[in-house]
Amino acid sequence: MDELLQLREHIEHGRYAEALVLIGELDEMSRDDKIQKIESYLQVLLLHLIKQRVEHRTTRSWDVSIRNASDAIRRVNKRRRSGGAYLDDAELAEAIDEVLPSALRHASLEAFEGRHDEAELAAQLKMDELKQDALSIIGA
């Protein structure tokens, strides 16, 4: 990682202000990576919740995917050393809002053998209820 070599060089040459700026950038990169992972797991969770709701059924596979995604979200969101979370409850709710359109697109390809587009699926859902259920499953 070039940034680590650059950080080492700044410290070795006593350029502490530049080192601190680079540490801030590295921290932001790490946080962004965590958020992207959380959003990816949120999409899987929402995809299967949507299919359950619109098809009025579930499968063991969907249940397992929901459980695995929620476990992964909790694990990735937890700050190990400092405690707390990368995304608080309000930020998780925002992430759900951002990921939901994509989850609907994917669900439209899978639910009912792809016979409905995302708008048609969305019309069958109570979005606020879906979002609240997703947050409850995550434990937010």
N, CA, C and O atoms as a GROMACS GRO file, in nm:
protein
  560
    1MET      N    1   0.085  -0.117   0.000
    1MET     CA    2   0.000   0.000   0.000
    1MET      C    3   0.090   0.124   0.000
    1MET      O    4   0.167   0.146   0.093
    2ASP      N    5   0.079   0.202  -0.103
    2ASP     CA    6   0.162   0.322  -0.118
    2ASP      C    7   0.143   0.419  -0.002
    2ASP      O    8   0.238   0.486   0.040
    3GLU      N    9   0.022   0.428   0.049
    3GLU     CA   10  -0.006   0.522   0.157
    3GLU      C   11   0.075   0.490   0.282
    3GLU      O   12   0.122   0.580   0.351
    4LEU      N   13   0.091   0.363   0.312
    4LEU     CA   14   0.168   0.324   0.431
    4LEU      C   15   0.316   0.358   0.414
    4LEU      O   16   0.381   0.404   0.508
    5LEU      N   17   0.368   0.335   0.296
    5LEU     CA   18   0.508   0.373   0.269
    5LEU      C   19   0.526   0.524   0.279
    5LEU      O   20   0.626   0.573   0.332
    6GLN      N   21   0.429   0.595   0.227
    6GLN     CA   22   0.432   0.741   0.234
    6GLN      C   23   0.423   0.788   0.379
    6GLN      O   24   0.493   0.881   0.418
    7LEU      N   25   0.338   0.725   0.457
    7LEU     CA   26   0.325   0.759   0.598
    7LEU      C   27   0.457   0.736   0.671
    7LEU      O   28   0.502   0.821   0.747
    8ARG      N   29   0.517   0.623   0.646
    8ARG     CA   30   0.646   0.592   0.708
    8ARG      C   31   0.750   0.698   0.674
    8ARG      O   32   0.825   0.744   0.760
    9GLU      N   33   0.753   0.738   0.547
    9GLU     CA   34   0.848   0.839   0.502
    9GLU      C   35   0.823   0.972   0.573
    9GLU      O   36   0.918   1.038   0.616
   10HIS      N   37   0.697   1.012   0.585
   10HIS     CA   38   0.665   1.138   0.654
   10HIS      C   39   0.713   1.133   0.799
   10HIS      O   40   0.770   1.230   0.848
   11ILE      N   41   0.690   1.023   0.866
   11ILE     CA   42   0.730   1.010   1.006
   11ILE      C   43   0.882   1.010   1.019
   11ILE      O   44   0.938   1.078   1.105
   12GLU      N   45   0.948   0.933   0.934
   12GLU     CA   46   1.095   0.926   0.939
   12GLU      C   47   1.161   1.061   0.915
   12GLU      O   48   1.269   1.088   0.968
   13HIS      N   49   1.098   1.145   0.837
   13HIS     CA   50   1.154   1.277   0.806
   13HIS      C   51   1.094   1.389   0.893
   13HIS      O   52   1.118   1.507   0.868
   14GLY      N   53   1.019   1.350   0.994
   14GLY     CA   54   0.966   1.448   1.087
   14GLY      C   55   0.855   1.536   1.031
   14GLY      O   56   0.828   1.642   1.086
   15ARG      N   57   0.791   1.494   0.925
   15ARG     CA   58   0.681   1.571   0.865
   15ARG      C   59   0.550   1.521   0.926
   15ARG      O   60   0.470   1.453   0.862
   16TYR      N   61   0.531   1.557   1.051
   16TYR     CA   62   0.417   1.504   1.127
   16TYR      C   63   0.282   1.557   1.081
   16TYR      O   64   0.182   1.485   1.083
   17ALA      N   65   0.278   1.682   1.040
   17ALA     CA   66   0.152   1.738   0.991
   17ALA      C   67   0.106   1.662   0.866
   17ALA      O   68  -0.012   1.630   0.851
   18GLU      N   69   0.199   1.633   0.776
   18GLU     CA   70   0.165   1.557   0.656
   18GLU      C   71   0.126   1.415   0.692
   18GLU      O   72   0.036   1.357   0.630
   19ALA      N   73   0.194   1.358   0.792
   19ALA     CA   74   0.160   1.223   0.838
   19ALA      C   75   0.019   1.219   0.895
   19ALA      O   76  -0.056   1.125   0.869
   20LEU      N   77  -0.018   1.320   0.972
   20LEU     CA   78  -0.153   1.324   1.029
   20LEU      C   79  -0.260   1.337   0.921
   20LEU      O   80  -0.367   1.276   0.932
   21VAL      N   81  -0.233   1.416   0.818
   21VAL     CA   82  -0.327   1.428   0.707
   21VAL      C   83  -0.345   1.292   0.640
   21VAL      O   84  -0.457   1.252   0.608
   22LEU      N   85  -0.235   1.222   0.619
   22LEU     CA   86  -0.241   1.090   0.556
   22LEU      C   87  -0.313   0.989   0.644
   22LEU      O   88  -0.386   0.904   0.594
   23ILE      N   89  -0.293   0.998   0.774
   23ILE     CA   90  -0.366   0.910   0.867
   23ILE      C   91  -0.515   0.935   0.856
   23ILE      O   92  -0.595   0.841   0.856
   24GLY      N   93  -0.554   1.060   0.846
   24GLY     CA   94  -0.695   1.095   0.828
   24GLY      C   95  -0.751   1.035   0.699
   24GLY      O   96  -0.863   0.984   0.697
   25GLU      N   97  -0.673   1.042   0.592
   25GLU     CA   98  -0.716   0.986   0.464
   25GLU      C   99  -0.730   0.834   0.474
   25GLU      O  100  -0.825   0.776   0.422
   26LEU      N  101  -0.634   0.768   0.541
   26LEU     CA  102  -0.640   0.623   0.558
   26LEU      C  103  -0.762   0.583   0.641
   26LEU      O  104  -0.828   0.484   0.611
   27ASP      N  105  -0.790   0.661   0.744
   27ASP     CA  106  -0.907   0.633   0.827
   27ASP      C  107  -1.036   0.645   0.745
   27ASP      O  108  -1.126   0.563   0.758
   28GLU      N  109  -1.043   0.748   0.662
   28GLU     CA  110  -1.160   0.768   0.578
   28GLU      C  111  -1.175   0.655   0.476
   28GLU      O  112  -1.286   0.609   0.450
   29MET      N  113  -1.063   0.611   0.419
   29MET     CA  114  -1.067   0.499   0.324
   29MET      C  115  -1.118   0.373   0.393
   29MET      O  116  -1.198   0.298   0.336
   30SER      N  117  -1.073   0.349   0.513
   30SER     CA  118  -1.116   0.231   0.589
   30SER      C  119  -1.265   0.239   0.619
   30SER      O  120  -1.337   0.140   0.604
   31ARG      N  121  -1.312   0.355   0.661
   31ARG     CA  122  -1.454   0.374   0.692
   31ARG      C  123  -1.539   0.354   0.566
   31ARG      O  124  -1.644   0.289   0.571
   32ASP      N  125  -1.494   0.410   0.454
   32ASP     CA  126  -1.567   0.393   0.329
   32ASP      C  127  -1.577   0.246   0.290
   32ASP      O  128  -1.682   0.202   0.243
   33ASP      N  129  -1.470   0.171   0.311
   33ASP     CA  130  -1.470   0.028   0.281
   33ASP      C  131  -1.571  -0.045   0.368
   33ASP      O  132  -1.644  -0.132   0.320
   34LYS      N  133  -1.576  -0.012   0.495
   34LYS     CA  134  -1.673  -0.074   0.587
   34LYS      C  135  -1.816  -0.043   0.543
   34LYS      O  136  -1.902  -0.131   0.542
   35ILE      N  137  -1.841   0.082   0.508
   35ILE     CA  138  -1.975   0.123   0.466
   35ILE      C  139  -2.016   0.050   0.338
   35ILE      O  140  -2.131   0.006   0.326
   36GLN      N  141  -1.924   0.035   0.243
   36GLN     CA  142  -1.955  -0.038   0.120
   36GLN      C  143  -1.991  -0.183   0.151
   36GLN      O  144  -2.083  -0.239   0.091
   37LYS      N  145  -1.919  -0.245   0.244
   37LYS     CA  146  -1.951  -0.383   0.281
   37LYS      C  147  -2.089  -0.391   0.347
   37LYS      O  148  -2.168  -0.480   0.317
   38ILE      N  149  -2.116  -0.298   0.435
   38ILE     CA  150  -2.246  -0.295   0.501
   38ILE      C  151  -2.357  -0.280   0.398
   38ILE      O  152  -2.458  -0.350   0.404
   39GLU      N  153  -2.339  -0.189   0.303
   39GLU     CA  154  -2.441  -0.167   0.200
   39GLU      C  155  -2.460  -0.292   0.114
   39GLU      O  156  -2.573  -0.322   0.073
   40SER      N  157  -2.354  -0.363   0.087
   40SER     CA  158  -2.365  -0.487   0.010
   40SER      C  159  -2.448  -0.590   0.084
   40SER      O  160  -2.535  -0.655   0.025
   41TYR      N  161  -2.423  -0.606   0.213
   41TYR     CA  162  -2.502  -0.699   0.294
   41TYR      C  163  -2.646  -0.651   0.308
   41TYR      O  164  -2.739  -0.732   0.311
   42LEU      N  165  -2.666  -0.520   0.318
   42LEU     CA  166  -2.802  -0.465   0.325
   42LEU      C  167  -2.881  -0.500   0.200
   42LEU      O  168  -3.000  -0.531   0.207
   43GLN      N  169  -2.815  -0.494   0.086
   43GLN     CA  170  -2.884  -0.526  -0.039
   43GLN      C  171  -2.932  -0.671  -0.039
   43GLN      O  172  -3.044  -0.699  -0.082
   44VAL      N  173  -2.849  -0.762   0.009
   44VAL     CA  174  -2.888  -0.903   0.016
   44VAL      C  175  -3.006  -0.919   0.112
   44VAL      O  176  -3.104  -0.988   0.080
   45LEU      N  177  -2.997  -0.856   0.228
   45LEU     CA  178  -3.104  -0.865   0.326
   45LEU      C  179  -3.235  -0.812   0.269
   45LEU      O  180  -3.339  -0.877   0.281
   46LEU      N  181  -3.230  -0.695   0.207
   46LEU     CA  182  -3.351  -0.634   0.151
   46LEU      C  183  -3.407  -0.716   0.035
   46LEU      O  184  -3.529  -0.730   0.022
   47LEU      N  185  -3.321  -0.769  -0.049
   47LEU     CA  186  -3.364  -0.851  -0.160
   47LEU      C  187  -3.453  -0.965  -0.113
   47LEU      O  188  -3.560  -0.990  -0.169
   48HIS      N  189  -3.409  -1.034  -0.009
   48HIS     CA  190  -3.485  -1.149   0.039
   48HIS      C  191  -3.609  -1.108   0.118
   48HIS      O  192  -3.711  -1.176   0.113
   49LEU      N  193  -3.600  -0.997   0.190
   49LEU     CA  194  -3.720  -0.946   0.257
   49LEU      C  195  -3.826  -0.906   0.155
   49LEU      O  196  -3.945  -0.933   0.175
   50ILE      N  197  -3.785  -0.843   0.048
   50ILE     CA  198  -3.879  -0.803  -0.057
   50ILE      C  199  -3.945  -0.927  -0.117
   50ILE      O  200  -4.067  -0.931  -0.134
   51LYS      N  201  -3.865  -1.027  -0.150
   51LYS     CA  202  -3.922  -1.149  -0.210
   51LYS      C  203  -4.020  -1.216  -0.114
   51LYS      O  204  -4.125  -1.264  -0.156
   52GLN      N  205  -3.986  -1.219   0.015
   52GLN     CA  206  -4.079  -1.277   0.112
   52GLN      C  207  -4.210  -1.202   0.112
   52GLN      O  208  -4.317  -1.263   0.114
   53ARG      N  209  -4.203  -1.070   0.111
   53ARG     CA  210  -4.324  -0.988   0.121
   53ARG      C  211  -4.412  -1.000  -0.003
   53ARG      O  212  -4.533  -1.019   0.007
   54VAL      N  213  -4.351  -0.988  -0.120
   54VAL     CA  214  -4.434  -0.986  -0.240
   54VAL      C  215  -4.485  -1.124  -0.280
   54VAL      O  216  -4.593  -1.136  -0.337
   55GLU      N  217  -4.407  -1.228  -0.249
   55GLU     CA  218  -4.452  -1.364  -0.284
   55GLU      C  219  -4.531  -1.429  -0.171
   55GLU      O  220  -4.586  -1.538  -0.188
   56HIS      N  221  -4.538  -1.364  -0.056
   56HIS     CA  222  -4.612  -1.414   0.060
   56HIS      C  223  -4.570  -1.556   0.097
   56HIS      O  224  -4.652  -1.642   0.128
   57ARG      N  225  -4.440  -1.578   0.093
   57ARG     CA  226  -4.384  -1.707   0.131
   57ARG      C  227  -4.237  -1.686   0.164
   57ARG      O  228  -4.184  -1.576   0.146
   58THR      N  229  -4.173  -1.789   0.212
   58THR     CA  230  -4.030  -1.784   0.234
   58THR      C  231  -3.971  -1.919   0.200
   58THR      O  232  -4.042  -2.018   0.184
   59THR      N  233  -3.841  -1.922   0.191
   59THR     CA  234  -3.770  -2.047   0.173
   59THR      C  235  -3.659  -2.052   0.277
   59THR      O  236  -3.620  -1.950   0.333
   60ARG      N  237  -3.611  -2.170   0.302
   60ARG     CA  238  -3.500  -2.183   0.397
   60ARG      C  239  -3.380  -2.102   0.349
   60ARG      O  240  -3.310  -2.040   0.430
   61SER      N  241  -3.356  -2.103   0.220
   61SER     CA  242  -3.245  -2.029   0.163
   61SER      C  243  -3.259  -1.878   0.188
   61SER      O  244  -3.162  -1.812   0.223
   62TRP      N  245  -3.380  -1.825   0.170
   62TRP     CA  246  -3.401  -1.682   0.195
   62TRP      C  247  -3.380  -1.650   0.343
   62TRP      O  248  -3.317  -1.550   0.378
   63ASP      N  249  -3.433  -1.736   0.430
   63ASP     CA  250  -3.417  -1.715   0.574
   63ASP      C  251  -3.269  -1.716   0.613
   63ASP      O  252  -3.225  -1.632   0.691
   64VAL      N  253  -3.195  -1.810   0.558
   64VAL     CA  254  -3.052  -1.819   0.589
   64VAL      C  255  -2.979  -1.697   0.536
   64VAL      O  256  -2.891  -1.644   0.604
   65SER      N  257  -3.013  -1.651   0.416
   65SER     CA  258  -2.949  -1.533   0.359
   65SER      C  259  -2.976  -1.409   0.444
   65SER      O  260  -2.886  -1.327   0.465
   66ILE      N  261  -3.098  -1.396   0.491
   66ILE     CA  262  -3.133  -1.282   0.577
   66ILE      C  263  -3.053  -1.288   0.707
   66ILE      O  264  -2.996  -1.188   0.750
   67ARG      N  265  -3.048  -1.406   0.768
   67ARG     CA  266  -2.973  -1.421   0.892
   67ARG      C  267  -2.824  -1.395   0.871
   67ARG      O  268  -2.761  -1.324   0.950
   68ASN      N  269  -2.766  -1.451   0.765
   68ASN     CA  270  -2.624  -1.430   0.737
   68ASN      C  271  -2.593  -1.284   0.709
   68ASN      O  272  -2.492  -1.232   0.756
   69ALA      N  273  -2.679  -1.217   0.632
   69ALA     CA  274  -2.657  -1.076   0.601
   69ALA      C  275  -2.666  -0.990   0.727
   69ALA      O  276  -2.585  -0.900   0.746
   70SER      N  277  -2.764  -1.017   0.812
   70SER     CA  278  -2.778  -0.937   0.935
   70SER      C  279  -2.660  -0.961   1.029
   70SER      O  280  -2.611  -0.868   1.091
   71ASP      N  281  -2.615  -1.085   1.038
   71ASP     CA  282  -2.496  -1.114   1.120
   71ASP      C  283  -2.374  -1.040   1.067
   71ASP      O  284  -2.297  -0.983   1.144
   72ALA      N  285  -2.357  -1.042   0.935
   72ALA     CA  286  -2.242  -0.975   0.874
   72ALA      C  287  -2.250  -0.824   0.893
   72ALA      O  288  -2.148  -0.759   0.918
   73ILE      N  289  -2.369  -0.767   0.882
   73ILE     CA  290  -2.384  -0.622   0.902
   73ILE      C  291  -2.342  -0.585   1.044
   73ILE      O  292  -2.267  -0.490   1.064
   74ARG      N  293  -2.391  -0.660   1.142
   74ARG     CA  294  -2.354  -0.631   1.281
   74ARG      C  295  -2.203  -0.645   1.302
   74ARG      O  296  -2.141  -0.563   1.370
   75ARG      N  297  -2.144  -0.748   1.243
   75ARG     CA  298  -2.001  -0.774   1.260
   75ARG      C  299  -1.917  -0.664   1.195
   75ARG      O  300  -1.825  -0.612   1.258
   76VAL      N  301  -1.948  -0.628   1.072
   76VAL     CA  302  -1.871  -0.527   1.000
   76VAL      C  303  -1.892  -0.389   1.062
   76VAL      O  304  -1.799  -0.308   1.064
   77ASN      N  305  -2.011  -0.362   1.110
   77ASN     CA  306  -2.043  -0.229   1.163
   77ASN      C  307  -1.980  -0.203   1.300
   77ASN      O  308  -1.972  -0.088   1.344
   78LYS      N  309  -1.935  -0.306   1.366
   78LYS     CA  310  -1.880  -0.290   1.501
   78LYS      C  311  -1.734  -0.243   1.496
   78LYS      O  312  -1.649  -0.304   1.432
   79ARG      N  313  -1.709  -0.133   1.565
   79ARG     CA  314  -1.570  -0.084   1.580
   79ARG      C  315  -1.505  -0.165   1.690
   79ARG      O  316  -1.548  -0.160   1.805
   80ARG      N  317  -1.403  -0.237   1.655
   80ARG     CA  318  -1.343  -0.331   1.749
   80ARG      C  319  -1.266  -0.263   1.862
   80ARG      O  320  -1.287  -0.296   1.979
   81ARG      N  321  -1.181  -0.173   1.830
   81ARG     CA  322  -1.095  -0.113   1.933
   81ARG      C  323  -1.164  -0.002   2.011
   81ARG      O  324  -1.156   0.002   2.134
   82SER      N  325  -1.230   0.086   1.940
   82SER     CA  326  -1.288   0.203   2.007
   82SER      C  327  -1.430   0.180   2.055
   82SER      O  328  -1.486   0.263   2.127
   83GLY      N  329  -1.491   0.068   2.015
   83GLY     CA  330  -1.630   0.044   2.048
   83GLY      C  331  -1.720   0.126   1.958
   83GLY      O  332  -1.672   0.201   1.872
   84GLY      N  333  -1.848   0.112   1.975
   84GLY     CA  334  -1.942   0.186   1.891
   84GLY      C  335  -1.959   0.121   1.756
   84GLY      O  336  -1.930   0.003   1.738
   85ALA      N  337  -2.005   0.200   1.660
   85ALA     CA  338  -2.035   0.148   1.527
   85ALA      C  339  -1.990   0.247   1.420
   85ALA      O  340  -1.977   0.367   1.446
   86TYR      N  341  -1.967   0.196   1.302
   86TYR     CA  342  -1.935   0.283   1.189
   86TYR      C  343  -2.058   0.362   1.148
   86TYR      O  344  -2.049   0.481   1.117
   87LEU      N  345  -2.175   0.295   1.147
   87LEU     CA  346  -2.300   0.362   1.114
   87LEU      C  347  -2.395   0.351   1.232
   87LEU      O  348  -2.422   0.241   1.281
   88ASP      N  349  -2.446   0.465   1.278
   88ASP     CA  350  -2.546   0.460   1.385
   88ASP      C  351  -2.682   0.427   1.324
   88ASP      O  352  -2.692   0.407   1.203
   89ASP      N  353  -2.784   0.420   1.405
   89ASP     CA  354  -2.917   0.378   1.358
   89ASP      C  355  -2.969   0.468   1.245
   89ASP      O  356  -3.024   0.419   1.147
   90ALA      N  357  -2.951   0.599   1.260
   90ALA     CA  358  -2.999   0.692   1.156
   90ALA      C  359  -2.922   0.672   1.026
   90ALA      O  360  -2.980   0.677   0.918
   91GLU      N  361  -2.791   0.650   1.036
   91GLU     CA  362  -2.711   0.627   0.916
   91GLU      C  363  -2.743   0.493   0.851
   91GLU      O  364  -2.739   0.481   0.729
   92LEU      N  365  -2.776   0.392   0.933
   92LEU     CA  366  -2.820   0.264   0.877
   92LEU      C  367  -2.951   0.282   0.800
   92LEU      O  368  -2.970   0.224   0.694
   93ALA      N  369  -3.041   0.362   0.856
   93ALA     CA  370  -3.168   0.390   0.787
   93ALA      C  371  -3.142   0.461   0.654
   93ALA      O  372  -3.207   0.430   0.554
   94GLU      N  373  -3.048   0.555   0.653
   94GLU     CA  374  -3.012   0.623   0.528
   94GLU      C  375  -2.952   0.525   0.428
   94GLU      O  376  -2.982   0.532   0.309
   95ALA      N  377  -2.868   0.434   0.477
   95ALA     CA  378  -2.807   0.334   0.388
   95ALA      C  379  -2.914   0.244   0.327
   95ALA      O  380  -2.906   0.208   0.210
   96ILE      N  381  -3.014   0.210   0.406
   96ILE     CA  382  -3.125   0.130   0.354
   96ILE      C  383  -3.195   0.206   0.242
   96ILE      O  384  -3.226   0.149   0.137
   97ASP      N  385  -3.221   0.335   0.263
   97ASP     CA  386  -3.285   0.417   0.159
   97ASP      C  387  -3.201   0.419   0.031
   97ASP      O  388  -3.256   0.416  -0.080
   98GLU      N  389  -3.070   0.424   0.045
   98GLU     CA  390  -2.982   0.431  -0.071
   98GLU      C  391  -2.977   0.298  -0.146
   98GLU      O  392  -2.968   0.296  -0.269
   99VAL      N  393  -2.983   0.188  -0.074
   99VAL     CA  394  -2.968   0.055  -0.133
   99VAL      C  395  -3.101  -0.001  -0.184
   99VAL      O  396  -3.102  -0.087  -0.273
  100LEU      N  397  -3.211   0.047  -0.131
  100LEU     CA  398  -3.342  -0.008  -0.164
  100LEU      C  399  -3.374  -0.012  -0.314
  100LEU      O  400  -3.424  -0.114  -0.361
  101PRO      N  401  -3.348   0.094  -0.391
  101PRO     CA  402  -3.378   0.086  -0.535
  101PRO      C  403  -3.304  -0.029  -0.605
  101PRO      O  404  -3.360  -0.098  -0.690
  102SER      N  405  -3.180  -0.050  -0.568
  102SER     CA  406  -3.103  -0.159  -0.627
  102SER      C  407  -3.157  -0.295  -0.584
  102SER      O  408  -3.165  -0.387  -0.664
  103ALA      N  409  -3.195  -0.307  -0.457
  103ALA     CA  410  -3.254  -0.432  -0.408
  103ALA      C  411  -3.385  -0.461  -0.480
  103ALA      O  412  -3.415  -0.576  -0.511
  104LEU      N  413  -3.464  -0.358  -0.505
  104LEU     CA  414  -3.589  -0.376  -0.580
  104LEU      C  415  -3.562  -0.423  -0.723
  104LEU      O  416  -3.633  -0.509  -0.774
  105ARG      N  417  -3.460  -0.365  -0.786
  105ARG     CA  418  -3.425  -0.409  -0.923
  105ARG      C  419  -3.389  -0.556  -0.925
  105ARG      O  420  -3.435  -0.632  -1.010
  106HIS      N  421  -3.305  -0.596  -0.829
  106HIS     CA  422  -3.265  -0.737  -0.823
  106HIS      C  423  -3.384  -0.828  -0.791
  106HIS      O  424  -3.398  -0.936  -0.849
  107ALA      N  425  -3.468  -0.784  -0.700
  107ALA     CA  426  -3.585  -0.863  -0.664
  107ALA      C  427  -3.680  -0.878  -0.784
  107ALA      O  428  -3.744  -0.982  -0.800
  108SER      N  429  -3.688  -0.775  -0.867
  108SER     CA  430  -3.777  -0.783  -0.983
  108SER      C  431  -3.730  -0.889  -1.081
  108SER      O  432  -3.810  -0.940  -1.159
  109LEU      N  433  -3.603  -0.922  -1.079
  109LEU     CA  434  -3.551  -1.026  -1.167
  109LEU      C  435  -3.575  -1.166  -1.110
  109LEU      O  436  -3.579  -1.264  -1.185
  110GLU      N  437  -3.592  -1.174  -0.978
  110GLU     CA  438  -3.605  -1.304  -0.912
  110GLU      C  439  -3.747  -1.339  -0.871
  110GLU      O  440  -3.791  -1.453  -0.887
  111ALA      N  441  -3.819  -1.243  -0.817
  111ALA     CA  442  -3.955  -1.270  -0.768
  111ALA      C  443  -4.049  -1.296  -0.885
  111ALA      O  444  -4.037  -1.233  -0.990
  112PHE      N  445  -4.140  -1.387  -0.867
  112PHE     CA  446  -4.238  -1.421  -0.971
  112PHE      C  447  -4.172  -1.449  -1.106
  112PHE      O  448  -4.227  -1.417  -1.212
  113GLU      N  449  -4.054  -1.508  -1.100
  113GLU     CA  450  -3.978  -1.543  -1.221
  113GLU      C  451  -3.953  -1.423  -1.311
  113GLU      O  452  -3.946  -1.436  -1.433
  114GLY      N  453  -3.939  -1.305  -1.250
  114GLY     CA  454  -3.904  -1.185  -1.323
  114GLY      C  455  -4.016  -1.121  -1.403
  114GLY      O  456  -3.989  -1.043  -1.494
  115ARG      N  457  -4.139  -1.152  -1.371
  115ARG     CA  458  -4.252  -1.100  -1.449
  115ARG      C  459  -4.291  -0.956  -1.413
  115ARG      O  460  -4.371  -0.895  -1.484
  116HIS      N  461  -4.236  -0.901  -1.304
  116HIS     CA  462  -4.273  -0.766  -1.261
  116HIS      C  463  -4.148  -0.678  -1.251
  116HIS      O  464  -4.042  -0.725  -1.210
  117ASP      N  465  -4.162  -0.552  -1.290
  117ASP     CA  466  -4.048  -0.462  -1.274
  117ASP      C  467  -4.046  -0.406  -1.132
  117ASP      O  468  -4.135  -0.433  -1.052
  118GLU      N  469  -3.943  -0.328  -1.102
  118GLU     CA  470  -3.926  -0.279  -0.964
  118GLU      C  471  -4.040  -0.189  -0.919
  118GLU      O  472  -4.077  -0.191  -0.801
  119ALA      N  473  -4.098  -0.111  -1.009
  119ALA     CA  474  -4.210  -0.024  -0.972
  119ALA      C  475  -4.331  -0.107  -0.932
  119ALA      O  476  -4.402  -0.073  -0.837
  120GLU      N  477  -4.355  -0.215  -1.004
  120GLU     CA  478  -4.468  -0.302  -0.972
  120GLU      C  479  -4.448  -0.371  -0.837
  120GLU      O  480  -4.542  -0.385  -0.758
  121LEU      N  481  -4.324  -0.412  -0.810
  121LEU     CA  482  -4.297  -0.473  -0.680
  121LEU      C  483  -4.311  -0.369  -0.569
  121LEU      O  484  -4.368  -0.396  -0.463
  122ALA      N  485  -4.258  -0.250  -0.593
  122ALA     CA  486  -4.264  -0.145  -0.492
  122ALA      C  487  -4.409  -0.112  -0.456
  122ALA      O  488  -4.439  -0.080  -0.341
  123ALA      N  489  -4.497  -0.118  -0.553
  123ALA     CA  490  -4.639  -0.089  -0.529
  123ALA      C  491  -4.704  -0.191  -0.437
  123ALA      O  492  -4.805  -0.163  -0.373
  124GLN      N  493  -4.646  -0.309  -0.430
  124GLN     CA  494  -4.700  -0.415  -0.345
  124GLN      C  495  -4.645  -0.409  -0.202
  124GLN      O  496  -4.689  -0.485  -0.115
  125LEU      N  497  -4.551  -0.320  -0.178
  125LEU     CA  498  -4.482  -0.315  -0.049
  125LEU      C  499  -4.521  -0.193   0.034
  125LEU      O  500  -4.553  -0.087  -0.020
  126LYS      N  501  -4.519  -0.210   0.162
  126LYS     CA  502  -4.526  -0.098   0.256
  126LYS      C  503  -4.381  -0.065   0.291
  126LYS      O  504  -4.321  -0.130   0.376
  127MET      N  505  -4.326   0.034   0.223
  127MET     CA  506  -4.184   0.063   0.232
  127MET      C  507  -4.137   0.096   0.374
  127MET      O  508  -4.032   0.048   0.417
  128ASP      N  509  -4.214   0.176   0.446
  128ASP     CA  510  -4.174   0.211   0.582
  128ASP      C  511  -4.167   0.088   0.670
  128ASP      O  512  -4.078   0.075   0.754
  129GLU      N  513  -4.262  -0.003   0.651
  129GLU     CA  514  -4.264  -0.127   0.727
  129GLU      C  515  -4.144  -0.215   0.691
  129GLU      O  516  -4.081  -0.274   0.778
  130LEU      N  517  -4.113  -0.222   0.563
  130LEU     CA  518  -3.998  -0.299   0.516
  130LEU      C  519  -3.868  -0.246   0.577
  130LEU      O  520  -3.786  -0.323   0.626
  131LYS      N  521  -3.851  -0.114   0.573
  131LYS     CA  522  -3.730  -0.052   0.629
  131LYS      C  523  -3.721  -0.077   0.779
  131LYS      O  524  -3.613  -0.109   0.830
  132GLN      N  525  -3.832  -0.062   0.848
  132GLN     CA  526  -3.832  -0.083   0.994
  132GLN      C  527  -3.800  -0.229   1.027
  132GLN      O  528  -3.726  -0.256   1.121
  133ASP      N  529  -3.856  -0.321   0.951
  133ASP     CA  530  -3.826  -0.463   0.972
  133ASP      C  531  -3.678  -0.491   0.949
  133ASP      O  532  -3.617  -0.566   1.025
  134ALA      N  533  -3.621  -0.432   0.845
  134ALA     CA  534  -3.478  -0.452   0.818
  134ALA      C  535  -3.394  -0.401   0.935
  134ALA      O  536  -3.300  -0.468   0.978
  135LEU      N  537  -3.428  -0.283   0.986
  135LEU     CA  538  -3.355  -0.229   1.102
  135LEU      C  539  -3.371  -0.318   1.224
  135LEU      O  540  -3.276  -0.339   1.299
  136SER      N  541  -3.490  -0.371   1.244
  136SER     CA  542  -3.515  -0.460   1.359
  136SER      C  543  -3.433  -0.588   1.347
  136SER      O  544  -3.376  -0.635   1.445
  137ILE      N  545  -3.427  -0.642   1.228
  137ILE     CA  546  -3.350  -0.765   1.206
  137ILE      C  547  -3.202  -0.741   1.234
  137ILE      O  548  -3.134  -0.826   1.291
  138ILE      N  549  -3.154  -0.625   1.193
  138ILE     CA  550  -3.013  -0.591   1.216
  138ILE      C  551  -2.986  -0.568   1.364
  138ILE      O  552  -2.876  -0.588   1.414
  139GLY      N  553  -3.091  -0.525   1.432
  139GLY     CA  554  -3.075  -0.494   1.574
  139GLY      C  555  -3.045  -0.349   1.599
  139GLY      O  556  -2.994  -0.313   1.705
  140ALA      N  557  -3.078  -0.265   1.500
  140ALA     CA  558  -3.052  -0.122   1.514
  140ALA      C  559  -3.162  -0.054   1.594
  140ALA      O  560  -3.157   0.067   1.616
   0.00000   0.00000   0.00000
